[in-house]
Amino acid sequence: MCPNKVWYKNYKQISGGIVLVGNNKSCKVIGIGSLRIGMHNRIEMVLEDVRHVPELKRNMISLGTLNKEGCGYKCDRGSLEIH
């Protein structure tokens, strides 16, 4: 999920959809699209079906969804590595 609409490619506005965030607040999903993200090792990944949630303060990535899509990850001492 991402709050910044200008980062999306292939953006499609949708009506309906709500996500429940950590503080138990409901936030509306107003669009969906793909995002290109740059990793620290200069590799770029494209995330598909990313929800546009303007009320968020930060981007959120689901590790469970990445795992289902075939990505692995490693977390160690406050650092997250996705491969």
C-alpha positions as CSV (number, residue, x, y, z in Angstrom):
1,M,0.0,0.0,0.0
2,C,1.2,3.5,-0.8
3,P,-0.2,7.0,-0.2
4,N,1.6,8.7,-3.1
5,K,-0.4,8.6,-6.3
6,V,2.3,10.0,-8.6
7,W,4.5,6.9,-8.0
8,Y,2.0,4.6,-9.6
9,K,2.2,3.2,-13.1
10,N,-0.9,1.6,-14.8
11,Y,-3.1,3.3,-12.2
12,K,-6.7,2.5,-12.1
13,Q,-9.2,4.3,-9.8
14,I,-11.5,2.0,-7.9
15,S,-14.5,2.5,-5.7
16,G,-14.8,0.6,-2.5
17,G,-12.3,-1.2,-0.4
18,I,-11.1,-0.6,3.1
19,V,-7.9,-1.6,4.9
20,L,-7.6,-1.9,8.6
21,V,-4.2,-0.5,9.8
22,G,-2.3,-1.1,13.0
23,N,-4.0,1.4,15.2
24,N,-7.4,-0.2,14.3
25,K,-8.3,2.7,11.9
26,S,-10.1,2.0,8.7
27,C,-8.7,3.6,5.6
28,K,-10.2,3.8,2.1
29,V,-8.5,2.3,-0.9
30,I,-9.2,4.6,-3.9
31,G,-7.0,3.1,-6.6
32,I,-4.7,0.2,-7.6
33,G,-1.6,0.0,-9.8
34,S,2.0,-1.0,-10.1
35,L,5.1,0.6,-8.4
36,R,8.7,0.3,-9.4
37,I,11.0,0.3,-6.3
38,G,14.8,0.5,-6.2
39,M,16.7,-1.7,-3.9
40,H,20.0,-0.9,-2.2
41,N,21.8,-3.2,-4.6
42,R,20.5,-1.1,-7.5
43,I,18.1,-3.9,-8.6
44,E,14.6,-2.6,-9.4
45,M,11.5,-4.6,-8.6
46,V,8.0,-4.0,-9.9
47,L,5.2,-4.5,-7.3
48,E,1.8,-5.3,-8.9
49,D,-1.7,-4.7,-7.5
50,V,-0.5,-2.0,-5.0
51,R,-3.4,-0.3,-3.2
52,H,-3.5,3.5,-3.2
53,V,-4.4,4.5,0.4
54,P,-4.0,8.3,0.7
55,E,-4.5,8.3,4.5
56,L,-1.3,6.3,5.2
57,K,1.8,8.2,6.4
58,R,4.2,5.6,5.0
59,N,4.3,2.8,2.4
60,M,3.5,-0.7,3.6
61,I,4.7,-4.0,2.1
62,S,3.2,-7.3,3.0
63,L,5.9,-10.0,3.6
64,G,3.2,-12.7,3.2
65,T,2.2,-11.3,-0.2
66,L,5.9,-11.1,-1.3
67,N,6.4,-14.7,-0.2
68,K,3.3,-15.9,-2.2
69,E,4.8,-14.1,-5.2
70,G,8.0,-16.1,-4.9
71,C,10.2,-13.6,-3.2
72,G,12.3,-14.5,-0.2
73,Y,13.4,-12.3,2.6
74,K,15.8,-12.2,5.5
75,C,15.5,-10.0,8.6
76,D,18.5,-9.5,10.8
77,R,19.2,-6.7,13.4
78,G,16.7,-4.2,12.0
79,S,17.6,-4.8,8.4
80,L,15.3,-6.5,5.9
81,E,16.7,-8.1,2.7
82,I,14.3,-9.1,-0.1
83,H,15.4,-11.4,-2.8
